[in-house]
Amino acid sequence: MSRTISAVVPDQSTSTARLTTTVPSEYVHRAAVSEVFLTRWEADSPDCFSVTAQWPRGHALFVPAGGYQDPLLLVESVRQTGALLAHAEYDVPFGHQFLMWNISFSADPEALAAEPTPTEVVLRAECHDIERRAGKLAGMRYRVTVERDGTPLAAADAAFSCTSPSVYRRLRGQRPTRSSLPIPVGIAPETVGRVSSRDVVLAAADPHSPRRWQLRVDTTHPIFFDHPVDHVPGMVLLEAARQAAHASTGLRDALPVGLDSSFARYAELDAPCWIEAEPGRPDSLGRIPTTVRGTQRGETVFTATLTLCPHRAL
């Protein structure tokens, strides 16, 4: 079963303008339509699909900077692609819970170059290692090639599993969707490439541990917590990794061009989560890898290695 939904800029050369739209927000687990970046999908062959996305010129959180789009737009588009295909092509019912196990990308900076119009990309997704239980999708991996103007400029990999609402309740029980912890004061927004202090997810560092921060969890944030959930979303953890890379290297305006992340367990809302960063040595191109680890109650929640490219190396 393959469905297509078009999203085309109105053609002024014809008498009838074509409509622009996005895929249904339910397919990508978003409540706000403004947070849906995917516009169309179609099957190319068994388990291979083409998904188009549009990245806005301006966004409340994913803000273009230094002439480049926010790389987390790419990551979020890859995440949305997995959810879309699971529901639309592999018949996962709405209400099932998804757990992302890992997500990574490597991008040519030109893939992220901002222009005077929204950025249009095509994500060529190949699904593999597909697992089913009782005939239902239980999880899969997928590889994505991101094309811009027909040229492959980025690659990504991701893996997730999904469970029914009843199984999820047995695993998780009744957990709160609001954090009872006070939100600590954040570090200065400009040190992590942010404008608004509300978008800062790292608390001010202890002078004795300058590369260790408490995760700031604001469950009222309209984008980080687009809808109620009983844990810290993976995209919030990746934003923490990005901010930790900026803060630990001092490269507040560097462009993230690579990410390799994995998630070990849920980050709960009722206990502090600690973020630690360790910058590596620059490579021959001047790009700096930074390894970030999140822990909670002494256990690893996630790890991520983020590669920053200083603007002088772009």
Order of alpha helices (4+ residues) and beta strands (2+ residues): beta-beta-alpha-beta-beta-beta-beta-alpha-beta-alpha-beta-beta-beta-beta
